[in-house]
Amino acid sequence: MKDNIAKTEENGPAAGTVESAALKAMPQRAWDLTARVWRPAGTALVIGLALLLGWHVVNGKHGLSSWEQKRTEDKELQKEIQDLEQENARLSIRVERLKSDPDAIEHEAREKLRYAKAGEVIVDLSGETNAGQSAPPTPQSK
């Protein structure tokens, strides 16, 4: 390109047109240089953003790891709910038996309240003492 400019300068009046062509070519060269520099920088920027987005998808507030933790917690809570429903059903059956079954009522009175029939003696082999009672309960008849 310099050779063309030098030759046109030697030729005289035509030299001005060559210089103006060189000046017009200058923005094109600048554009080419900018394209060569910014293309790899833009590619690096896009790759960086993709990596950041990937990290956020895995480790972010609502990412895959958080989702997995919530899923595990949900399974544990579902199992706990199922266990509590089974216990509730068992206790409901027990309450119904205590309302209507005399044998269940008697069993509960003997175990929890330490009631006894006339002539029976209750012997506690557990070794625990009743701190709230100063004397053993009196036998009561039914």
C-alpha positions as CSV (number, residue, x, y, z in Angstrom):
1,M,0.0,0.0,0.0
2,K,2.9,2.4,0.8
3,D,4.4,1.6,-2.5
4,N,1.2,2.7,-4.3
5,I,1.1,5.9,-2.3
6,A,4.7,6.7,-3.0
7,K,4.2,6.1,-6.8
8,T,1.2,8.3,-6.9
9,E,3.1,11.1,-5.1
10,E,5.7,10.9,-7.8
11,N,3.1,11.2,-10.5
12,G,1.9,14.6,-9.6
13,P,-1.7,15.7,-9.6
14,A,-3.0,12.2,-9.4
15,A,-1.3,11.8,-6.0
16,G,-4.3,13.5,-4.2
17,T,-6.7,10.9,-5.4
18,V,-4.5,8.0,-4.2
19,E,-4.1,9.6,-0.8
20,S,-7.9,10.0,-0.5
21,A,-8.3,6.4,-1.5
22,A,-5.8,5.4,1.2
23,L,-7.7,7.5,3.7
24,K,-11.0,5.9,2.7
25,A,-9.3,2.5,3.2
26,M,-8.2,3.5,6.7
27,P,-11.6,3.0,8.3
28,Q,-11.9,-0.4,6.6
29,R,-8.5,-1.4,8.1
30,A,-9.6,-0.2,11.5
31,W,-12.8,-2.2,11.2
32,D,-10.8,-5.3,10.3
33,L,-8.5,-4.8,13.2
34,T,-11.5,-4.3,15.5
35,A,-13.1,-7.4,14.2
36,R,-9.9,-9.4,14.7
37,V,-9.6,-8.2,18.3
38,W,-13.2,-8.2,19.5
39,R,-14.2,-11.6,18.0
40,P,-12.0,-13.6,20.4
41,A,-12.9,-11.3,23.3
42,G,-16.6,-11.7,22.5
43,T,-16.1,-15.5,22.3
44,A,-14.3,-15.5,25.6
45,L,-17.1,-13.4,27.1
46,V,-19.8,-15.7,25.8
47,I,-17.9,-18.8,27.2
48,G,-17.5,-17.0,30.5
49,L,-21.2,-16.2,30.7
50,A,-22.1,-19.8,29.7
51,L,-19.9,-21.2,32.5
52,L,-21.4,-18.7,35.0
53,L,-24.9,-19.7,34.0
54,G,-24.0,-23.4,34.2
55,W,-22.6,-22.9,37.7
56,H,-25.7,-21.0,38.7
57,V,-28.0,-23.8,37.4
58,V,-26.1,-26.4,39.6
59,N,-25.3,-24.4,42.7
60,G,-27.7,-21.4,42.6
61,K,-30.5,-20.7,45.1
62,H,-32.9,-22.8,43.1
63,G,-30.3,-25.0,41.4
64,L,-30.0,-28.7,41.1
65,S,-28.2,-29.3,44.4
66,S,-30.9,-27.3,46.2
67,W,-33.6,-29.2,44.3
68,E,-32.0,-32.5,45.3
69,Q,-32.0,-31.4,49.0
70,K,-35.6,-30.4,48.8
71,R,-36.5,-33.7,47.2
72,T,-34.8,-35.6,50.0
73,E,-36.5,-33.5,52.6
74,D,-39.9,-34.0,50.9
75,K,-39.4,-37.8,51.0
76,E,-38.5,-37.7,54.7
77,L,-41.6,-35.5,55.4
78,Q,-43.9,-37.8,53.4
79,K,-42.6,-40.8,55.5
80,E,-43.1,-38.9,58.7
81,I,-46.6,-38.0,57.6
82,Q,-47.4,-41.6,56.8
83,D,-46.0,-42.8,60.2
84,L,-48.1,-40.2,62.0
85,E,-51.2,-41.2,60.2
86,Q,-50.6,-44.8,61.1
87,E,-50.1,-43.8,64.8
88,N,-53.2,-41.7,64.7
89,A,-55.2,-44.6,63.3
90,R,-53.8,-46.9,66.0
91,L,-54.7,-44.4,68.7
92,S,-58.2,-43.8,67.3
93,I,-58.8,-47.6,67.6
94,R,-57.5,-47.6,71.1
95,V,-59.7,-44.7,72.1
96,E,-62.8,-46.4,70.6
97,R,-61.8,-49.6,72.6
98,L,-61.5,-47.6,75.8
99,K,-64.9,-46.1,75.3
100,S,-66.7,-49.4,74.8
101,D,-64.6,-52.4,75.8
102,P,-64.7,-53.1,79.6
103,D,-61.6,-55.3,79.4
104,A,-59.6,-52.5,77.8
105,I,-60.8,-50.1,80.5
106,E,-59.8,-52.5,83.2
107,H,-56.4,-53.1,81.7
108,E,-55.7,-49.4,81.5
109,A,-56.9,-48.9,85.1
110,R,-54.6,-51.6,86.3
111,E,-51.5,-50.5,84.3
112,K,-51.7,-46.7,84.6
113,L,-53.7,-46.1,87.7
114,R,-52.6,-49.2,89.6
115,Y,-56.1,-50.1,90.6
116,A,-56.7,-53.6,91.9
117,K,-59.7,-55.8,92.7
118,A,-60.6,-56.6,96.3
119,G,-58.1,-59.0,97.7
120,E,-55.4,-58.4,95.1
121,V,-52.0,-57.0,95.9
122,I,-50.0,-55.0,93.4
123,V,-46.2,-55.6,93.5
124,D,-44.0,-53.1,91.6
125,L,-40.8,-54.8,90.4
126,S,-39.6,-51.9,88.3
127,G,-37.8,-50.2,91.2
128,E,-39.3,-46.8,90.4
129,T,-41.0,-44.9,93.2
130,N,-43.9,-42.6,92.8
131,A,-42.6,-39.3,94.0
132,G,-46.0,-37.7,94.0
133,Q,-47.6,-40.3,96.3
134,S,-46.7,-40.7,100.0
135,A,-48.5,-44.0,100.4
136,P,-49.2,-46.8,98.0
137,P,-52.7,-46.6,96.4
138,T,-55.4,-48.4,98.2
139,P,-57.0,-51.4,96.6
140,Q,-60.4,-50.6,95.2
141,S,-63.0,-53.0,94.1
142,K,-64.7,-52.9,90.9
